[in-house]
Amino acid sequence: MLRSPAWFDLPMASLAAAVSGFLVGWINIGSGFLPAATAVLKQAAYAFIATGLILQLCRWLLRRPVPRVQATAMAIAFPLLTTIALLYLLHSLKGTPEPLLSVIPGAALTLTGLVLVSSRKL
């Protein structure tokens, strides 16, 4: 079994790429196969890279020597806002038929993941 490096969460990155790619494909399939496939590839690649790095950032923020509430707020807010901004930029580039709707699954999955990681103190 592959082991994740300390700076990257490989299992969660793979899961995020598969789930968010599927959801974005489902949202965009009405525009045709090629535009939907473009959106899926962009989303899956972004989700794989960003999830692996952002979850580790979340864990690092949780270990900071600040009050627990402040650490949790930082561990959720900073990565979530970064994710939303980067996803919107990614899907606003030519090729995604529904850029705003394509951001919603990634933002929702990111929020869910960050809350779970923060609540488990991982």
C-alpha positions in Angstrom: 0.0 0.0 0.0 1.3 3.5 -0.8 2.1 5.7 2.1 1.3 9.4 2.0 4.2 11.8 2.5 3.9 14.1 5.6 2.9 17.1 3.4 0.2 15.3 1.3 -2.9 13.2 2.1 -3.0 10.7 -0.7 -6.1 8.7 0.3 -8.3 11.8 0.8 -6.9 13.4 -2.4 -7.9 10.4 -4.4 -11.3 10.2 -2.9 -11.9 14.0 -3.4 -10.8 13.7 -7.1 -13.2 10.9 -7.8 -16.2 12.3 -6.0 -15.9 15.9 -7.0 -15.0 15.0 -10.6 -18.2 12.8 -10.8 -20.4 15.6 -9.4 -19.0 18.3 -11.8 -19.4 15.9 -14.7 -23.0 15.3 -13.7 -23.6 19.0 -13.5 -22.1 19.7 -16.9 -23.2 16.7 -18.9 -26.2 18.6 -20.4 -23.7 20.7 -22.3 -22.2 17.7 -24.1 -19.6 15.1 -23.5 -16.5 17.2 -24.4 -17.3 20.2 -22.3 -18.3 17.9 -19.4 -15.1 15.9 -19.8 -13.1 19.1 -19.7 -14.8 20.2 -16.5 -14.3 16.8 -14.9 -10.6 16.7 -15.7 -10.0 20.2 -14.4 -12.0 19.4 -11.2 -10.4 16.0 -10.6 -6.8 17.3 -11.1 -7.5 20.4 -8.9 -9.2 18.3 -6.2 -6.4 15.7 -6.1 -3.6 18.3 -5.7 -5.5 20.8 -3.5 -7.1 18.3 -1.2 -3.8 16.6 -0.5 -2.2 19.9 0.4 -5.1 21.7 2.0 -6.0 18.9 4.5 -2.4 19.0 5.7 -2.6 22.8 6.0 -5.7 22.3 8.1 -3.9 19.8 10.4 -1.0 22.2 10.7 -3.3 25.1 11.7 -4.9 22.9 14.3 -1.6 22.2 16.0 -0.7 25.9 16.3 -0.3 27.1 19.9 -3.4 29.2 20.0 -6.8 28.7 21.7 -8.7 25.7 20.3 -11.6 27.8 18.9 -9.2 30.1 17.1 -7.2 27.2 15.6 -10.4 25.5 14.5 -11.7 28.7 12.9 -8.5 29.3 11.0 -8.3 25.6 10.0 -11.7 25.8 8.4 -11.9 29.5 7.1 -8.5 29.9 5.4 -8.5 26.6 3.4 -12.2 27.0 2.5 -11.9 30.5 1.2 -8.8 29.6 -0.7 -10.6 26.6 -2.2 -13.6 28.6 -3.3 -11.5 31.3 -4.9 -9.3 28.8 -6.8 -12.2 26.6 -7.9 -14.0 29.7 -9.3 -10.9 30.8 -11.1 -10.3 27.3 -12.5 -13.9 26.9 -13.8 -14.1 30.4 -15.1 -11.3 29.7 -17.5 -12.6 28.6 -20.9 -14.1 25.1 -21.1 -16.5 24.7 -18.2 -20.1 25.3 -19.2 -21.5 26.0 -15.7 -18.6 27.5 -13.7 -20.6 28.8 -10.7 -22.5 25.5 -10.3 -19.3 23.6 -10.7 -17.8 25.3 -7.6 -20.6 24.2 -5.3 -19.7 20.5 -5.0 -16.0 21.3 -4.3 -16.9 23.9 -1.7 -19.4 21.7 0.0 -17.0 18.7 0.1 -14.2 20.9 1.3 -16.3 22.3 4.1 -17.4 18.8 5.1 -13.8 17.5 5.1 -12.4 20.4 7.0 -15.0 20.2 9.7 -14.4 16.5 10.0 -10.7 16.9 10.2 -10.9 19.7 12.7 -13.4 17.9 14.9 -11.1 14.8 15.0 -8.0 16.8 15.9 -6.1 14.9 13.2 
